[in-house]
Amino acid sequence: MSSPDSAFRIVVLASGSGTNLQAVLDRLHGREGIEVVGVGSDKPDAPALERAREAGIETATFPRDEHPDREARDVAIGDWIEARGAALVVLAGYTQLVSAAFVDRFRGRIVNVHPALLPAFPGLDAVGQALAYGVRVTGVTVHFVDEGTDTGPIILQRAVEIDPAWSRAELETAIHAVEHELFPRAIGMIARGGVRIAGEDSRRVIIDPDG
């Protein structure tokens, strides 16, 4: 593994149970010079924070009511991220919208996982949207974050075929399984320098097959 000074440092923001965080910890943390150096949350009781503590990772909380507005909170989060020396910000079930200033501060260095094949079913409750439309195929998208809602350049996608007999819980289980494989894979590719946006403000992402 690379020395600490050359590590590819990641900060994860999470609001919920942290299963995608756990996948990143299990598959990437401490391997090939990749280190998760902080986990932040807007919810002090988020189970994701306990997962981080169990792994010996520093945590921080940024509750909404402790900041005058979203912009001020994002400044505090951004300062904390930069103090950790993070090269990448990973949104793993982080339910708060980040401000345009935050995106600009970390442009090209924020990634998110979304439970649909974007641009289909952006925003909240993508699984519910897919079920309501009766589609036979949905999936998972890993993308860079921009100022829009799930509109950033797409890194990786994988389809999930929907069995018409499935309940919502069964579809969610199938999607989570793909998320837990695809998200760490994309982050690992970024850490190895195998992913780049084609040009300024471009929506096209170039993947190095060896990355």
N, C-alpha and C positions, 0 to 999 in steps of 0.2 A: 504494500500500500504506500501511497505517496506520503511524504512528510507532512506534518500539520501545516507548514507554511505554504505548501503547494496544493493543499486540499481544495476540492471544489465544494464550496460551502452553500448549503441550502437552508432557508428558513421556510417553515410551513405555517400557514394560517388555516385554522380549522374551527368550526363552530359546534360540531356534533360528536358522534361516537368515535370518529377517527379511524375507520377501517381502511381508508385510502392512505392515511398517514402510516398505519401499521404495515401496509404493503410496501411503502417506501422504506420504512425501517428494516423490514425483513429482507428486502431484495437489494437495497442499495447502501444503507448506512454502514460506514466502515469498510466499504469495498471499493476497490479501484480508485482510491483517493476521494471518494464522495462522503461528505459528512453533513448530517443534519445538525445544525448548530443552534437552532432555536425553534420553538413551537409557540405561536401566539394565538390568542382567541379573544373574541368579544364576549364570551360566556365563561365566567370564572369556574363554573361547575361542569364544563364540557369534559366528557370522558377522554377526549383526545389528549387533554393535558396530563391526565394520569398515565396514559400510554407513554408520553414523552418522559415523564418523571421516572417511570420504571426503566426506561432506556438510558437514564442518566443525562437527559438533554434539558437544557435551560428552558424555562417557560416564562411567559408574560401574558397578562390579561389587559384588555383595552375595552372595558364596558362602555356602552353608548352614553350612559348617564354621567360618566366622569369627564366628558369632553363637551365643549359648547356646541360643536357641530361635527359633521362627518369629515370636513376638511381638516379641522384641528386634530381629530383623532388619527387621521391618516398621516399627518405630519409626525405625530408621536410614534406611530407604528413604523414609519419610514426611517426615523432616526434610530429606533431600536434595531431595525434590520441592518442598517449601515454599520452600526456599532458592532454587529456580529460578523461583519465582513462577508456578507452573503453575496454570492454570484447569481443566485436564482431565488425567486419568490414563488412558492408552490401553494396554490389555493386548493385545499383538499377538504371540500365540504364547508367552505367559508361562505356564510349566507349573507354577509354584508356586501353591498355594492361599494367598490373602491372609487375614489374621486378621480377626476381627470388629471389633477395634479399628481396624484400617486402614480397613475399609469405613466405619465410623462417622466416622472422621476426614475422609474424602473423600466422604461420602454424596452421591449424585446427581452425582458428578464422576468416576466410574470407568466406562469402557465396555470391552466385550469383544466379540470376534467368535467365533461358534461354528459349526462345519460341520454343522449340522442345522437342521431346522425345530422349534425348541423349542416346547413342552416335550418333543417326541420326542427320544430319544437324547441325554440330557445326559451330562456327565462325559467320561471318557476314551474315545478311539477311537470317536467318533461315526460315522465312515465305516465302520468294521468292524461296528458295531452295525446300521447300515442294510443293509449287504450280508448280514449274518447273518439278518435278518428278511425279506429278499427284497422290500423295498418298491420300488415303481416311482417314487416321488418322495421326494427329500430336499431339502436346501437349505442356506441360510445365514441366521443370525440375528445381528443386532447388538443388544446389550442393555446396560442399566445393570447394574452388579454390586451384589449384596446379599450377605447372609451365607450364602445357600444355594449349591448347586452348579448354576450356569447357571439360576437361578430369578429373576433380576432383571427389572424391567420391560423389555418388548421395544420397541425403537425402529424397526427395519426388518427385514423378512424377504423372501427371494426363493427361489422353488422351483427345484430342479434335477431334471429328469426323468432317470431312470436307464435307459440302454440295457441290456437284459439281457445283451448281448454284451460289455459293458465289463469290463475288468479293474479291479482296485482302483486302479491308477495312473491309469487313464483317468478314473475317477470323481473322484479327488483333483484331477486337472488341471481338470476342469469346475468343481468347487467352489471351487478357488483363484481361478479367473477371476472368479467372482461375488464372492468375498470382496474381491478387489482393487478392485472397483468400488463395492461396497455400503458397505464400512467407511469409506473416505474420504468418501463421500457423507454418511453419518450424522454423522461428525465435523464436516464442514463445516456441516451444518445446526445442530448444537449451537453451534458457534462464532458463527454468525449469529443466535443466539437463537431458532431455529425449532423447538426441542424442549423440552418441559417435562413433568414428571411431574404428573399431574392433581391429586394431593393427597398429604398425608402418608401414607406407607406404602402408597400406591396402586400397583397394578400397571398402571394405564392411562397411556399416554404420549400426549400431545397434540402433533400435528405441525402447524406453521404451513405451509400450502402455499406460501407465499412465502419461507419460510426456507431 
